[in-house]
Each structure stands twice: as C-alpha cells, then as structure tokens.
Amino acid sequence: MVNSSEIGPMLTVREVARLLHIHSNTVRRWADRGIIRAYRISRRGDRRFRRGDIARFLAELNVNEGNKEKLSSTRHQNTRKIHHGTG
C-alpha cells in the first residue's frame, strides 16, 4: 500500500475543473472514460487527482493542439494552391 505522504496533495474534482476551465461533470466523465486518471477514495468513491497526472494531461493536450494547428495550416495552404492553380 502507498503511503499518502508519498503521493502528495491530491486535487479534488472542483480544483481540476478550475484548472482545466471545464465543468465538474466533465472532469468526472473524463475520469470515468480514462481520459484523465483518478483515484477513488472513501466509501463514497470520491475522486482525487495527482497534480503530475493533470500536468501531463495538459502537456499532451498542448502538443496535440499544436499538431492540429500545423495540420490545419497545411490543409489551408494546400487548398489555396488548388484553388489558385498552383502546386
């Protein structure tokens, strides 16, 4: 079993929602779908999140958003070439 001092402070659903600028229900849904990692605590099954897991999620999201922008830019350039008869 992992000692709670080894894990460090955990974030609540509300705290993660504020960090990600999304609704608390979205945090719960993403946790249920495995999009973000959650740890269930207590008999009620409250969710808690590690700061590091959320930081990694944001880093991956930023990388993926950058790739989408590059792809979108490339598509736009290719579309312009086709419409203008170049390329």
URMOSUL-V305609 format. One record per helix or strand. SS is the DSSP state (alpha for helix, beta for strand). FROM is the first residue (numbers start at 1). LEN is the number of residues. If there is no record, write none. Layout:
[[SS & FROM & LEN] [SS & FROM & LEN]]
This chain:
[[alpha & 4 & 4] [beta & 10 & 2] [alpha & 13 & 8] [alpha & 24 & 10] [beta & 39 & 3] [beta & 46 & 5] [alpha & 51 & 33]]
